[in-house]
């Protein structure tokens, strides 16, 4: 495990993470710190724990909204897949119908050619 020192609200915190995940952990700490700074600008200094809880709730709210958007997009993708499958099935049916009609027309033309040739 790697040890990383991150800064949140101007205070250092030593955290552990799997090797290679240090940059990601720093990004997460920066995200939390930016939310802490927003809380401080909105409501002032309300104490570390309360500020971290408020910032955590703001991050959770953003996560919740992102999850809702992902679910909506997944539903849209599923609908598009269904529409694509229906269009492919309709296209295959039209191809089959066209093939049958083309074969019938070919047979009629061949019969007509035979009758003319007699």
TAFEN-V244499 format. One line per field, one symbol per residue. psi: psi as a letter, one per 30 degrees, with the letter a starting at -180 (. if undefined). burial: b if it has 9 or more other ideal C-beta (glycine too) atoms within 8 Angstrom, else e. A space follows every 10 residues. Layout:
BEGIN
psi: ???
burial: ???
END
This chain:
BEGIN
psi: klkkklkkhg kkkklklkkf geeeeeeeee eeeeeeeeee eefajgkeee eeeeeeeeee eeeeeeeeee eeeeeeeeee eeeeeeeeee eeeeeeeeee eeeeeeeeee eeeeeef.
burial: ebebebbbbe eebebebeee bbeebbeebe bbbebbbbbb eeeeeeeeee bbebbbebbe eeeeeeeeee eeeeeeeeee eeeeeeeeee eeeeeeeeee eeeeeeeeee eeeeeeee
END
